[in-house]
Amino acid sequence: MDFKEALGKLPAYDRYAVACSGGADSLALLNASFEYFGPEKIVALHFDHGIREMESAEDAAFCKRFAKELGVKFFLGKAEAGLLLDPPKGENQEALARKLRYLWFATVCEKENIHCLLTAHHADDVAETMLMHLMRGSGLKGLAGLSESAKLSDLFKEISCDITVYRPLLEIRAKDCVDYCQAHNLAYRTDSTNSDKNYTRNWLRHEILPKLRERAGGDLTLKFRRTAKQLFEQWEFIRDAAEDFLRQNALKAHFGTIVDYSAFLNAKAALQREVLRILAAEEGSWDFETADKVLACLKNGTEPDFQPAGSIRWLKIDGKLIFYNEQASLKDFFQSALKIKKAEARGCGFSDNGAGWLRWLTGEGVTYREYLKADDYTVSTFSAGLRYTPTNGPERKAGDMMTDAKIPLFLRKEIPILFSKDSASWIAGWRIAKSAAVSGADEIAEVTLELPGATPWNGNKGGDAC
């Protein structure tokens, strides 16, 4: 496949953004795009990570100069000074650089109303990525390497936009990019770190792949690409099956996802793992090992001894698996669902000592209603040591009451509580406090908390690594 044929397979857009590092592959892509689409339909993007300091600045100046020679609009982004030289604790330099780069790409594309971003990933990148993921013990998706296209919003949860990344050169070798540049008299930049074999990708490129090519014969890189395409197709088949499973056996609620436990246990292991990866997509999908450990916990039916990285957790209630993000707050949702108004007439309340919260966690809609002595109530949430005296019992710790009702810890911290001054007057789901009980000619306030039931699961494609 040549460059013209590769670009001809792209969907039609008004304009295309081309990521250009200055290397042979991205320079060939930018020049070929210029020749195929014309300068009016192309913008060039270069992001200076600042990792190689002076060399990075020279790369940026080179790309700017080349775009000017073509008559193509050019945008330059820069990472915060020193950020990637000394990444924050827990951040991988390469992953952070990639995230910053694509966040900036998205910003420019949105500003320019461009919906297609082209990158110069090629067949050699696919082979290297496959081997890297094989070393990590990845599943089908990781071994498939790079897909031909991916939504930016699927690649990064921080990005919410209608921009698609296309990789038109995946059938083209790195050598073909160099040959293209030489044939068109294009000088290109060479990243000095590309020869540093301390980086796994460079080690594979310079040490392992040449030996594999020598032993295997033929064009091993394109063989990797063909295998990657087959693996990706098989992953897509399993992903579609997992999404069908969730559409039939899962519900989406404000706190997370509700899955039928029996149906999940009866599914094939490959399907189970893919379901778990979909449910953990907002955390950057779990890898094979993580998914396997979570799966073992779910099959054993025990609370998880294993705590995966990120915030996705799970629990089992009445034949349902509840997947939730323990860092997500329901405060705004509860406050919008809570209504306090003057009561037209005294009525009976609908608190139930917490049973409704468990019904809500398994998908039912629940409405709590109570009638309190009118007062200037404020809304807050649980705090350690909070004591409460309901109308039908002695004073107790609120936390103990919630434990007795089997309310999960993540939800206990979020349940709305009405306070009059410093005194708890109503913990949603329990009787009102004695201090808020209506007597005689007291003015009455009607308090309602209406919690909608879960809705059908609507899908989440997830992204890939590039």
Helices and strands as residue ranges (DSSP letters): H 3-8, E 16-19, H 24-37, G 39-41, E 42-48, H 54-70, E 73-78, H 93-111, E 116-118, H 123-136, H 140-143, E 149-151, H 152-155, E 164-166, H 174-183, G 192-195, H 200-203, I 204-208, H 209-216, H 220-249, E 250-253, E 256-260, H 261-266, H 269-279, G 281-283, H 288-300, E 312-317, E 320-325, H 331-337, E 338-342, H 355-361, E 366-373, E 377-380, E 387-388, E 396-397, H 398-404, H 409-412, E 417-420, E 423-427, G 434-436, E 444-451, E 455-456
